[in-house]
């Protein structure tokens, strides 16, 4: 971010909260929150933030990708609790509170079970063509932003 003079402007927590407000999935929201937190230099006064936030990002990526286990969710909880207790700044404590609040929702257990009810995690979305209803027009192929549909249009 830069201001009108071209100088780099430091993000505050309001900017971080705004960056995640339109995301519905609590896992993706938590991941974006951590990424926004990590996008700025850290004060370096405490280890829970500097070490824990990077590990939390790794664990949240695993959960969003559908390759995580309960140990990953437990690690995010442990990291957030340690950040809340050991962080020396408001930014670290706010990030920890955000993660702990997200952990109270059903999103973590749902993702560990292979579901994203908000349908925002690509790893949990499956597209299927129902052969009986397909007229081979190719519209689904044109609409699929993941290029997951192959084949030729019916002439």
DSSP file (Angstrom, degrees, kcal/mol; ACC not computed):
  #  RESIDUE AA STRUCTURE BP1 BP2  ACC     N-H-->O    O-->H-N    N-H-->O    O-->H-N    TCO  KAPPA ALPHA  PHI   PSI    X-CA   Y-CA   Z-CA
    1    1 A X              0   0    0      0, 0.0     8,-2.7     0, 0.0     2,-0.3   0.000 360.0 360.0 360.0 139.5    0.0    0.0    0.0
    2    2 A X  B     -A    8   0A   0      6,-0.3     6,-0.2     8,-0.0     2,-0.1  -0.976 360.0-133.7-134.5 152.9    1.3    3.5   -0.7
    3    3 A X    >   -     0   0    0      4,-2.2     3,-1.7    -2,-0.3     6,-0.0  -0.171  46.0 -79.8 -91.1-170.1   -0.1    6.9    0.1
    4    4 A X  T 3  S+     0   0    0      1,-0.3    -1,-0.0     2,-0.1    -2,-0.0   0.730 129.6  56.6 -66.6 -22.1   -0.4   10.0   -2.2
    5    5 A X  T 3  S-     0   0    0      2,-0.1    -1,-0.3     1,-0.0     3,-0.1   0.437 117.7-111.2 -87.3   0.5    3.3   10.8   -1.8
    6    6 A X  S <  S+     0   0    0     -3,-1.7     2,-0.2     1,-0.3    -2,-0.1   0.521  72.1 140.3  82.8   5.0    4.3    7.3   -3.0
    7    7 A X        -     0   0    0      1,-0.1    -4,-2.2    -5,-0.0     2,-0.3  -0.546  62.6-101.6 -82.0 148.3    5.5    6.3    0.5
    8    8 A X  B     -A    2   0A   0     -6,-0.2     2,-0.5    -2,-0.2    -6,-0.3  -0.530  36.5-151.9 -69.8 127.0    4.8    2.8    1.7
    9    9 A X        -     0   0    0     -8,-2.7     2,-0.2    -2,-0.3    -1,-0.0  -0.886  13.8-125.7-104.0 129.6    1.9    2.8    4.1
   10   10 A X        -     0   0    0     -2,-0.5     2,-0.1     1,-0.1    30,-0.0  -0.526  25.3-119.3 -74.6 136.1    1.8    0.2    6.8
   11   11 A X        -     0   0    0     -2,-0.2     2,-0.2    25,-0.1    -1,-0.1  -0.464  25.1-154.6 -71.0 143.8   -1.4   -1.9    7.0
   12   12 A X    >>  -     0   0    0     -2,-0.1     4,-1.3     1,-0.0     3,-0.9  -0.680  36.2 -94.9-109.2 175.7   -3.3   -1.7   10.2
   13   13 A X  H 3> S+     0   0    0      1,-0.3     4,-2.7    -2,-0.2     5,-0.2   0.779 122.3  65.1 -63.3 -26.2   -5.7   -4.4   11.5
   14   14 A X  H 3> S+     0   0    0      1,-0.2     4,-2.1     2,-0.2    -1,-0.3   0.909 101.9  49.6 -60.5 -41.4   -8.7   -2.6    9.9
   15   15 A X  H <> S+     0   0    0     -3,-0.9     4,-1.7     2,-0.2    -1,-0.2   0.879 110.4  50.3 -64.1 -38.4   -7.1   -3.3    6.5
   16   16 A X  H  X S+     0   0    0     -4,-1.3     4,-0.9     2,-0.2    -2,-0.2   0.929 110.4  48.6 -66.8 -45.5   -6.7   -7.0    7.4
   17   17 A X  H >X S+     0   0    0     -4,-2.7     4,-0.7     1,-0.2     3,-0.6   0.884 110.8  51.7 -61.9 -38.1  -10.3   -7.3    8.5
   18   18 A X  H >< S+     0   0    0     -4,-2.1     3,-0.5     1,-0.2     4,-0.4   0.857 102.9  59.6 -65.9 -34.5  -11.5   -5.6    5.3
   19   19 A X  H 3< S+     0   0    0     -4,-1.7    -1,-0.2     1,-0.2    -2,-0.2   0.760 114.1  35.7 -65.7 -24.5   -9.4   -8.0    3.2
   20   20 A X  H X< S+     0   0    0     -4,-0.9     3,-1.5    -3,-0.6    -1,-0.2   0.469  87.8  96.3-107.5  -3.1  -11.3  -11.0    4.6
   21   21 A X  T << S+     0   0    0     -4,-0.7    -1,-0.1    -3,-0.5    -2,-0.1   0.769  85.4  48.2 -65.8 -25.7  -14.8   -9.6    5.0
   22   22 A X  T 3  S+     0   0    0     -4,-0.4     2,-0.5    -3,-0.1    -1,-0.3   0.413  88.6  98.3 -94.4   3.0  -16.1  -11.0    1.7
   23   23 A X    <   -     0   0    0     -3,-1.5    -3,-0.0     1,-0.2     6,-0.0  -0.794  50.7-172.3 -91.5 128.7  -14.8  -14.5    2.2
   24   24 A X        +     0   0    0     -2,-0.5     2,-0.3    94,-0.1    -1,-0.2   0.869  60.6  83.7 -88.1 -40.7  -17.5  -16.9    3.5
   25   25 A X     >  -     0   0    0      1,-0.2     4,-2.7    93,-0.1     5,-0.2  -0.502  69.0-148.3 -71.2 123.5  -15.4  -20.0    4.3
   26   26 A X  H  > S+     0   0    0     -2,-0.3     4,-2.2     1,-0.2    -1,-0.2   0.784  96.9  53.3 -64.8 -27.1  -13.8  -19.7    7.7
   27   27 A X  H  > S+     0   0    0      2,-0.2     4,-2.6     1,-0.2    -1,-0.2   0.951 113.1  41.5 -71.5 -49.2  -10.7  -21.7    6.6
   28   28 A X  H  > S+     0   0    0      1,-0.2     4,-2.6     2,-0.2    -2,-0.2   0.872 115.5  52.4 -65.0 -36.0  -10.1  -19.5    3.6
   29   29 A X  H  X S+     0   0    0     -4,-2.7     4,-2.4     2,-0.2    -1,-0.2   0.922 111.1  46.1 -64.8 -44.3  -10.8  -16.5    5.7
   30   30 A X  H  X S+     0   0    0     -4,-2.2     4,-2.5     2,-0.2    -2,-0.2   0.903 112.8  50.7 -64.4 -41.2   -8.3  -17.6    8.4
   31   31 A X  H  X S+     0   0    0     -4,-2.6     4,-2.5     2,-0.2    -2,-0.2   0.927 112.1  46.1 -62.9 -45.7   -5.7  -18.4    5.7
   32   32 A X  H  X S+     0   0    0     -4,-2.6     4,-2.7     2,-0.2     5,-0.2   0.889 110.7  54.1 -63.8 -39.3   -6.2  -14.9    4.1
   33   33 A X  H  X S+     0   0    0     -4,-2.4     4,-2.3     2,-0.2    -2,-0.2   0.933 111.0  45.1 -60.0 -47.0   -6.0  -13.3    7.6
   34   34 A X  H  X S+     0   0    0     -4,-2.5     4,-2.6     2,-0.2    -2,-0.2   0.909 112.3  51.7 -64.2 -41.9   -2.7  -15.0    8.3
   35   35 A X  H  X S+     0   0    0     -4,-2.5     4,-1.0     2,-0.2    -2,-0.2   0.898 110.9  47.5 -62.9 -40.2   -1.4  -14.1    4.8
   36   36 A X  H  < S+     0   0    0     -4,-2.7     4,-0.4     2,-0.2     3,-0.4   0.901 111.5  51.5 -65.2 -40.3   -2.3  -10.5    5.4
   37   37 A X  H >< S+     0   0    0     -4,-2.3     3,-0.8     1,-0.2    -2,-0.2   0.907 112.8  45.5 -60.5 -42.9   -0.6  -10.6    8.8
   38   38 A X  H 3< S+     0   0    0     -4,-2.6    -1,-0.2     1,-0.2    -2,-0.2   0.627  94.8  77.5 -78.0 -13.6    2.5  -12.1    7.2
   39   39 A X  T 3< S+     0   0    0     -4,-1.0     2,-0.3    -3,-0.4    -1,-0.2   0.652  90.8  62.4 -73.3 -13.1    2.6   -9.6    4.4
   40   40 A X  S <  S-     0   0    0     -3,-0.8   -30,-0.0    -4,-0.4     2,-0.0  -0.794  99.1 -95.8-107.8 151.8    4.0   -6.9    6.7
   41   41 A X        -     0   0    0     -2,-0.3     2,-0.2     1,-0.1    -2,-0.1  -0.382  42.4-128.5 -61.9 145.3    7.3   -6.9    8.5
   42   42 A X        -     0   0    0      1,-0.1    -1,-0.1    -4,-0.1    -4,-0.0  -0.616  12.5-121.3 -95.3 158.1    7.0   -8.1   12.1
   43   43 A X        -     0   0    0     -2,-0.2    -1,-0.1     1,-0.1    -2,-0.0   0.815  33.8-143.4 -68.5 -29.5    8.3   -6.3   15.1
   44   44 A X        +     0   0    0      2,-0.2    -1,-0.1     1,-0.1     3,-0.1   0.603  64.6 119.4  79.1  11.2   10.4   -9.3   16.0
   45   45 A X  S    S+     0   0    0      1,-0.1     2,-0.3     2,-0.0    -1,-0.1   0.689  74.1  32.0 -83.6 -17.3    9.9   -8.8   19.7
   46   46 A X     >  -     0   0    0      1,-0.1     4,-1.0     0, 0.0    -2,-0.2  -0.987  63.6-142.6-142.1 151.3    8.3  -12.2   20.3
   47   47 A X  H  >>S+     0   0    0     -2,-0.3     4,-2.7     2,-0.2     5,-0.9   0.802  89.0  72.3 -83.6 -30.7    8.6  -15.7   18.8
   48   48 A X  H  >5S+     0   0    0      1,-0.2     4,-1.0     3,-0.2     5,-0.4   0.896 106.6  38.6 -55.0 -39.8    4.9  -16.8   18.9
   49   49 A X  H  >5S+     0   0    0      3,-0.2     4,-1.9     2,-0.2     5,-0.4   0.963 118.2  45.6 -73.5 -51.9    4.0  -14.5   16.1
   50   50 A X  H  <5S+     0   0    0     -4,-1.0     4,-0.4     1,-0.2    -2,-0.2   0.870 128.4  25.0 -65.7 -37.8    7.1  -14.8   13.9
   51   51 A X  H  X5S+     0   0    0     -4,-2.7     4,-1.7     2,-0.1    -3,-0.2   0.878 123.0  50.4 -90.3 -44.3    7.3  -18.6   14.1
   52   52 A X  H  X<S+     0   0    0     -4,-1.0     4,-2.8    -5,-0.9    -3,-0.2   0.859 104.3  56.0 -66.4 -38.3    3.7  -19.6   14.8
   53   53 A X  H  X S+     0   0    0     -4,-1.9     4,-1.9    -5,-0.4    -1,-0.2   0.876 107.5  49.3 -67.4 -35.7    2.1  -17.6   12.1
   54   54 A X  H  > S+     0   0    0     -4,-0.4     4,-1.8    -5,-0.4    -1,-0.2   0.913 113.4  46.7 -66.6 -41.4    4.2  -19.2    9.4
   55   55 A X  H  X S+     0   0    0     -4,-1.7     4,-2.4     1,-0.2    -2,-0.2   0.889 110.0  53.8 -67.0 -38.5    3.4  -22.7   10.8
   56   56 A X  H  X S+     0   0    0     -4,-2.8     4,-2.8     1,-0.2     5,-0.2   0.891 106.4  53.0 -62.3 -38.8   -0.3  -21.7   11.0
   57   57 A X  H  X S+     0   0    0     -4,-1.9     4,-2.3     2,-0.2    -1,-0.2   0.920 109.0  49.0 -62.2 -43.5   -0.3  -20.8    7.3
   58   58 A X  H  X S+     0   0    0     -4,-1.8     4,-1.9     2,-0.2    -2,-0.2   0.934 113.9  45.9 -60.4 -46.6    1.2  -24.2    6.4
   59   59 A X  H  X S+     0   0    0     -4,-2.4     4,-2.2     1,-0.2    -2,-0.2   0.900 112.3  50.0 -65.7 -41.8   -1.5  -26.0    8.5
   60   60 A X  H  X S+     0   0    0     -4,-2.8     4,-2.7     1,-0.2    -1,-0.2   0.876 108.6  53.2 -66.3 -36.9   -4.3  -23.8    7.1
   61   61 A X  H  X S+     0   0    0     -4,-2.3     4,-1.8    -5,-0.2    -1,-0.2   0.904 109.1  49.8 -61.9 -40.6   -3.1  -24.5    3.5
   62   62 A X  H  X>S+     0   0    0     -4,-1.9     5,-2.2     2,-0.2     6,-0.6   0.903 111.7  48.0 -64.4 -41.6   -3.2  -28.2    4.3
   63   63 A X  H ><5S+     0   0    0     -4,-2.2     3,-1.0     1,-0.2    -2,-0.2   0.928 112.6  48.1 -65.8 -44.6   -6.8  -28.0    5.7
   64   64 A X  H 3<5S+     0   0    0     -4,-2.7    59,-0.4     1,-0.2    -1,-0.2   0.805 110.8  52.4 -65.3 -29.4   -8.0  -25.9    2.7
   65   65 A X  H 3<5S-     0   0    0     -4,-1.8    -1,-0.2    -5,-0.2    -2,-0.2   0.548 112.6-118.9 -84.8  -7.6   -6.3  -28.5    0.3
   66   66 A X  T <<5S+     0   0    0     -3,-1.0    -3,-0.2    -4,-0.6    -2,-0.1   0.718  87.8 104.6  79.6  21.2   -8.1  -31.4    1.9
   67   67 A X      < +     0   0    0     -5,-2.2    -4,-0.2    -6,-0.2     2,-0.2   0.144  54.3 105.8-117.5  18.5   -4.9  -33.2    3.0
   68   68 A X        -     0   0    0     -6,-0.6     2,-0.2    -5,-0.2    -9,-0.0  -0.540  49.8-155.0 -99.7 162.5   -4.9  -32.3    6.7
   69   69 A X    >>  -     0   0    0     -2,-0.2     3,-1.4     1,-0.0     4,-1.1  -0.677  44.3 -85.5-121.6-178.8   -5.7  -34.4    9.8
   70   70 A X  H 3> S+     0   0    0      1,-0.3     4,-2.6    -2,-0.2     5,-0.2   0.821 123.7  66.9 -58.9 -31.3   -6.9  -33.5   13.2
   71   71 A X  H 3> S+     0   0    0      1,-0.2     4,-2.0     2,-0.2    -1,-0.3   0.827  96.9  53.9 -60.1 -31.8   -3.3  -32.8   14.2
   72   72 A X  H <> S+     0   0    0     -3,-1.4     4,-2.1     2,-0.2    -1,-0.2   0.921 110.1  45.2 -69.1 -43.6   -3.3  -29.8   11.8
   73   73 A X  H  X S+     0   0    0     -4,-1.1     4,-2.2     1,-0.2    -2,-0.2   0.895 113.2  51.3 -65.5 -39.3   -6.4  -28.2   13.4
   74   74 A X  H  X S+     0   0    0     -4,-2.6     4,-2.6     1,-0.2    -1,-0.2   0.885 108.6  51.8 -63.9 -38.0   -4.9  -28.9   16.9
   75   75 A X  H  X S+     0   0    0     -4,-2.0     4,-2.8     2,-0.2    -2,-0.2   0.902 107.9  50.9 -65.9 -40.7   -1.7  -27.3   15.8
   76   76 A X  H  X S+     0   0    0     -4,-2.1     4,-2.6     2,-0.2    -2,-0.2   0.918 111.7  48.5 -62.2 -42.1   -3.5  -24.1   14.6
   77   77 A X  H  X S+     0   0    0     -4,-2.2     4,-2.6     2,-0.2    -2,-0.2   0.938 112.7  47.3 -61.6 -47.0   -5.3  -24.0   18.0
   78   78 A X  H  X S+     0   0    0     -4,-2.6     4,-2.4     1,-0.2    -2,-0.2   0.914 113.1  48.8 -61.6 -44.0   -2.1  -24.4   19.9
   79   79 A X  H  X S+     0   0    0     -4,-2.8     4,-2.6     2,-0.2    -1,-0.2   0.929 112.4  48.1 -61.7 -46.4   -0.4  -21.7   17.8
   80   80 A X  H  X S+     0   0    0     -4,-2.6     4,-2.6     1,-0.2    -2,-0.2   0.905 111.6  49.7 -63.1 -42.1   -3.3  -19.3   18.3
   81   81 A X  H  X S+     0   0    0     -4,-2.6     4,-2.0     1,-0.2    -1,-0.2   0.912 113.3  46.3 -63.5 -41.3   -3.4  -19.9   22.0
   82   82 A X  H  X S+     0   0    0     -4,-2.4     4,-3.0     2,-0.2     5,-0.3   0.867 112.2  50.9 -69.9 -35.4    0.4  -19.3   22.3
   83   83 A X  H  X S+     0   0    0     -4,-2.6     4,-2.3     2,-0.2    -2,-0.2   0.916 110.1  50.2 -65.4 -41.8    0.2  -16.2   20.1
   84   84 A X  H  < S+     0   0    0     -4,-2.6    -2,-0.2     1,-0.2    -1,-0.2   0.909 119.0  37.3 -62.7 -42.0   -2.6  -14.8   22.3
   85   85 A X  H  < S+     0   0    0     -4,-2.0    -2,-0.2    -5,-0.2    -1,-0.2   0.895 127.5  32.3 -76.7 -40.8   -0.6  -15.4   25.5
   86   86 A X  H  < S+     0   0    0     -4,-3.0    -3,-0.2    -5,-0.2    -2,-0.2   0.605  86.5 109.6 -99.6 -12.0    2.9  -14.5   24.3
   87   87 A X     <  -     0   0    0     -4,-2.3   -40,-0.0    -5,-0.3    -4,-0.0  -0.386  49.0-160.2 -68.7 141.7    2.4  -11.8   21.6
   88   88 A X        +     0   0    0     -2,-0.1     2,-0.3     5,-0.0    -1,-0.1   0.392  68.2  63.4-100.8   2.0    3.5   -8.4   22.7
   89   89 A X  S  > S-     0   0    0      1,-0.1     4,-1.9   -43,-0.0     5,-0.2  -0.883  79.9-122.8-128.6 160.4    1.5   -6.5   20.1
   90   90 A X  H  > S+     0   0    0     -2,-0.3     4,-3.1     1,-0.2     5,-0.2   0.868 110.6  59.3 -64.1 -38.3   -2.1   -5.9   19.3
   91   91 A X  H  > S+     0   0    0      1,-0.2     4,-1.9     2,-0.2    -1,-0.2   0.914 108.2  44.1 -60.3 -44.6   -1.7   -7.2   15.8
   92   92 A X  H  > S+     0   0    0      2,-0.2     4,-2.2     1,-0.2    -1,-0.2   0.903 115.3  48.0 -66.1 -42.4   -0.5  -10.6   17.1
   93   93 A X  H  X S+     0   0    0     -4,-1.9     4,-2.5     2,-0.2    -2,-0.2   0.897 111.2  50.7 -67.3 -40.0   -3.2  -10.8   19.7
   94   94 A X  H  X S+     0   0    0     -4,-3.1     4,-2.3     2,-0.2    -1,-0.2   0.895 110.5  49.9 -63.4 -39.8   -5.9   -9.9   17.2
   95   95 A X  H  X S+     0   0    0     -4,-1.9     4,-2.2    -5,-0.2    -2,-0.2   0.914 110.9  49.3 -64.7 -42.6   -4.7  -12.5   14.8
   96   96 A X  H  X S+     0   0    0     -4,-2.2     4,-2.5     1,-0.2    -2,-0.2   0.918 111.4  48.8 -62.6 -44.2   -4.7  -15.1   17.5
   97   97 A X  H  X S+     0   0    0     -4,-2.5     4,-2.5     2,-0.2    -1,-0.2   0.898 109.4  53.2 -62.6 -40.2   -8.3  -14.1   18.6
   98   98 A X  H  X S+     0   0    0     -4,-2.3     4,-2.1     2,-0.2    -2,-0.2   0.933 111.3  45.6 -60.8 -46.6   -9.4  -14.3   14.9
   99   99 A X  H  X S+     0   0    0     -4,-2.2     4,-2.2     1,-0.2    -2,-0.2   0.914 112.4  50.6 -63.3 -43.7   -8.0  -17.9   14.6
  100  100 A X  H  X S+     0   0    0     -4,-2.5     4,-0.8     1,-0.2    -1,-0.2   0.882 110.2  50.0 -64.4 -37.6   -9.5  -19.0   17.9
  101  101 A X  H >< S+     0   0    0     -4,-2.5     3,-0.7     1,-0.2     4,-0.4   0.907 110.7  49.8 -65.2 -41.1  -12.9  -17.6   16.9
  102  102 A X  H >< S+     0   0    0     -4,-2.1     3,-1.4     1,-0.2     6,-0.4   0.872 105.1  58.1 -64.9 -36.2  -12.7  -19.4   13.6
  103  103 A X  H 3< S+     0   0    0     -4,-2.2    -1,-0.2     1,-0.3    -2,-0.2   0.731  96.0  64.3 -66.5 -21.4  -11.8  -22.7   15.4
  104  104 A X  T << S+     0   0    0     -4,-0.8    -1,-0.3    -3,-0.7    -2,-0.2   0.653  91.7  81.6 -75.9 -15.1  -15.1  -22.4   17.4
  105  105 A X  S <  S-     0   0    0     -3,-1.4     3,-0.5    -4,-0.4     4,-0.4  -0.314  92.3-112.9 -84.2 172.4  -17.1  -22.9   14.1
  106  106 A X  S  > S+     0   0    0      1,-0.2     4,-2.5     2,-0.1     5,-0.2   0.523  94.4  95.2 -80.1  -5.9  -17.9  -26.2   12.4
  107  107 A X  H  > S+     0   0    0     -5,-0.3     4,-2.6     1,-0.2     5,-0.2   0.868  80.9  50.7 -57.5 -41.4  -15.7  -25.2    9.5
  108  108 A X  H  > S+     0   0    0     -3,-0.5     4,-2.2    -6,-0.4    -1,-0.2   0.944 113.7  43.0 -65.8 -47.1  -12.6  -27.0   10.7
  109  109 A X  H  > S+     0   0    0     -4,-0.4     4,-1.2     1,-0.2    -1,-0.2   0.880 114.4  52.3 -67.0 -35.6  -14.3  -30.3   11.4
  110  110 A X  H  <>S+     0   0    0     -4,-2.5     5,-2.4     2,-0.2     3,-0.2   0.922 110.6  47.0 -63.9 -44.2  -16.2  -30.1    8.1
  111  111 A X  H ><5S+     0   0    0     -4,-2.6     3,-1.5     1,-0.2    -2,-0.2   0.888 109.5  53.3 -66.1 -38.4  -13.0  -29.5    6.2
  112  112 A X  H 3<5S+     0   0    0     -4,-2.2    -1,-0.2     1,-0.3    -2,-0.2   0.786 108.3  51.9 -66.1 -24.9  -11.3  -32.4    7.9
  113  113 A X  T 3<5S-     0   0    0     -4,-1.2    -1,-0.3    -3,-0.2    -2,-0.2   0.404 128.1-100.4 -89.4   1.3  -14.3  -34.5    6.9
  114  114 A X  T < 5S+     0   0    0     -3,-1.5     2,-0.4     1,-0.3    -3,-0.2   0.770  83.3 114.5  90.2  27.7  -13.9  -33.4    3.3
  115  115 A X      < -     0   0    0     -5,-2.4     2,-0.4    -8,-0.1    -1,-0.3  -0.984  40.6-173.4-133.6 142.3  -16.6  -30.7    3.0
  116  116 A X    >   -     0   0    0     -2,-0.4     3,-1.7     8,-0.3     5,-0.1  -0.884   8.9-169.9-128.2 100.3  -16.6  -27.0    2.4
  117  117 A X  T 3  S+     0   0    0     -2,-0.4    -1,-0.1     1,-0.3   -92,-0.0   0.742  87.2  56.2 -65.3 -22.9  -20.2  -25.9    2.8
  118  118 A X  T 3  S-     0   0    0     -3,-0.1    -1,-0.3   -94,-0.0   -93,-0.1   0.584 102.5-136.1 -83.3  -9.1  -19.5  -22.4    1.5
  119  119 A X    <   +     0   0    0     -3,-1.7    -2,-0.1     1,-0.1     3,-0.0   0.859  69.8 118.6  56.9  40.8  -18.1  -24.0   -1.7
  120  120 A X        +     0   0    0      1,-0.1     2,-0.8     4,-0.0    -1,-0.1   0.526  48.3  83.3-108.5 -11.2  -15.0  -21.8   -1.7
  121  121 A X    >   -     0   0    0      1,-0.2     3,-2.2    -5,-0.1     4,-0.3  -0.837  65.4-155.9 -98.3 108.6  -12.3  -24.4   -1.4
  122  122 A X  G >  S+     0   0    0     -2,-0.8     3,-1.3     1,-0.3    -1,-0.2   0.779  89.0  66.8 -55.1 -29.1  -11.6  -25.8   -4.8
  123  123 A X  G 3  S+     0   0    0    -59,-0.4    -1,-0.3     1,-0.3   -58,-0.1   0.738 104.2  44.7 -65.1 -21.6  -10.2  -29.1   -3.3
  124  124 A X  G <  S+     0   0    0     -3,-2.2     2,-0.5   -60,-0.2    -8,-0.3   0.324  92.9  95.3-105.8   6.8  -13.7  -29.9   -2.1
  125  125 A X    <   -     0   0    0     -3,-1.3     2,-0.5    -4,-0.3   -10,-0.0  -0.866  51.9-171.6-103.1 128.6  -15.6  -29.1   -5.2
  126  126 A X        -     0   0    0     -2,-0.5     2,-0.5     2,-0.0    -3,-0.0  -0.976   7.3-157.3-120.3 129.2  -16.4  -31.8   -7.6
  127  127 A X        -     0   0    0     -2,-0.5     2,-0.4    21,-0.0    -2,-0.0  -0.891  14.4-178.3-104.9 134.3  -17.9  -31.2  -11.0
  128  128 A X        -     0   0    0     -2,-0.5     2,-0.5     2,-0.0    -2,-0.0  -0.988  21.5-141.0-132.6 142.0  -19.8  -34.0  -12.7
  129  129 A X        -     0   0    0     -2,-0.4     2,-0.9     5,-0.0     3,-0.1  -0.894  17.5-139.4 -99.2 128.7  -21.5  -34.2  -16.1
  130  130 A X    >>  -     0   0    0     -2,-0.5     3,-1.7     1,-0.2     4,-1.1  -0.788  11.3-154.4 -88.9 106.5  -24.8  -36.1  -16.0
  131  131 A X  T 34 S+     0   0    0     -2,-0.9     3,-0.4     1,-0.3    -1,-0.2   0.829  89.4  58.0 -54.4 -37.0  -24.6  -38.1  -19.3
  132  132 A X  T 34 S+     0   0    0      1,-0.2    -1,-0.3    -3,-0.1    -2,-0.0   0.780 113.5  38.9 -65.3 -25.6  -28.4  -38.4  -19.6
  133  133 A X  T <4 S+     0   0    0     -3,-1.7     2,-0.3     2,-0.0    -1,-0.2   0.548  91.2 106.4-101.1  -9.6  -28.8  -34.6  -19.6
  134  134 A X     <  +     0   0    0     -4,-1.1    -5,-0.0    -3,-0.4    -3,-0.0  -0.558  39.1 180.0 -77.9 129.6  -25.7  -33.7  -21.7
  135  135 A X        -     0   0    0     -2,-0.3    -1,-0.1    19,-0.0    19,-0.1   0.227  47.3-118.1-108.7  10.5  -26.5  -32.5  -25.2
  136  136 A X        +     0   0    0      1,-0.1    18,-3.2    17,-0.1    -2,-0.1   0.865  67.8 141.2  55.5  43.1  -22.7  -32.0  -26.0
  137  137 A X        -     0   0    0     16,-0.2    16,-0.1    18,-0.0    -1,-0.1   0.725  58.3-131.9 -84.5 -23.2  -23.2  -28.3  -26.6
  138  138 A X     >  +     0   0    0     14,-0.1     4,-2.0    15,-0.1     5,-0.2   0.445  69.9 123.4  87.8  -0.1  -19.9  -27.4  -25.0
  139  139 A X  H  > S+     0   0    0      1,-0.2     4,-2.0     2,-0.2     5,-0.1   0.877  74.4  51.9 -62.9 -36.7  -21.4  -24.6  -22.8
  140  140 A X  H  > S+     0   0    0      1,-0.2     4,-1.7     2,-0.2    -1,-0.2   0.885 107.9  52.5 -66.5 -36.8  -20.1  -26.2  -19.6
  141  141 A X  H  4 S+     0   0    0      1,-0.2    -2,-0.2     2,-0.2    -1,-0.2   0.899 111.0  46.7 -64.1 -41.2  -16.7  -26.4  -21.1
  142  142 A X  H  < S+     0   0    0     -4,-2.0    -1,-0.2     1,-0.2    -2,-0.2   0.852 115.1  47.0 -67.7 -35.1  -16.8  -22.7  -22.0
  143  143 A X  H  < S+     0   0    0     -4,-2.0     2,-0.7    -5,-0.2    -2,-0.2   0.723  85.7 100.0 -81.6 -22.5  -18.0  -21.8  -18.5
  144  144 A X    ><  -     0   0    0     -4,-1.7     3,-1.1     1,-0.2     5,-0.1  -0.529  51.5-168.9 -74.3 111.5  -15.6  -23.9  -16.5
  145  145 A X  T 3  S+     0   0    0     -2,-0.7    -1,-0.2     1,-0.2    -4,-0.0   0.604  85.6  57.5 -75.1 -10.6  -12.9  -21.6  -15.2
  146  146 A X  T 3  S-     0   0    0     -3,-0.0    -1,-0.2     0, 0.0    -2,-0.1   0.430 102.5-129.3 -96.8  -0.7  -10.7  -24.6  -14.1
  147  147 A X    <   +     0   0    0     -3,-1.1    -2,-0.1    -6,-0.2    -6,-0.1   0.887  61.6 142.0  52.4  41.4  -10.6  -26.1  -17.6
  148  148 A X        +     0   0    0     -7,-0.1     2,-0.6     2,-0.0    -1,-0.1   0.557  44.5  79.5 -88.9  -9.4  -11.7  -29.4  -16.0
  149  149 A X        +     0   0    0     -8,-0.2     2,-0.3    -9,-0.1    -5,-0.0  -0.880  58.7 179.9-107.5 125.5  -14.0  -30.4  -18.9
  150  150 A X        +     0   0    0     -2,-0.6     2,-0.2     2,-0.0    -2,-0.0  -0.785  29.1  78.4-117.9 163.9  -12.5  -32.0  -22.0
  151  151 A X  S    S-     0   0    0     -2,-0.3     2,-0.3   -10,-0.0    -2,-0.0  -0.675  70.1 -73.3 128.1 177.8  -14.1  -33.2  -25.1
  152  152 A X        -     0   0    0     -2,-0.2     2,-0.1     1,-0.0   -14,-0.1  -0.814  40.5-110.7-112.5 151.0  -15.5  -31.9  -28.4
  153  153 A X        -     0   0    0     -2,-0.3     2,-0.4   -16,-0.1   -16,-0.2  -0.449  37.8-105.3 -73.9 150.1  -18.7  -30.1  -29.1
  154  154 A X              0   0    0    -18,-3.2    -1,-0.1     1,-0.1   -19,-0.0  -0.631 360.0 360.0 -75.5 130.4  -21.3  -31.8  -31.1
  155  155 A X              0   0    0     -2,-0.4    -1,-0.1    -3,-0.0   -18,-0.0   0.458 360.0 360.0 -86.3 360.0  -21.4  -30.4  -34.6
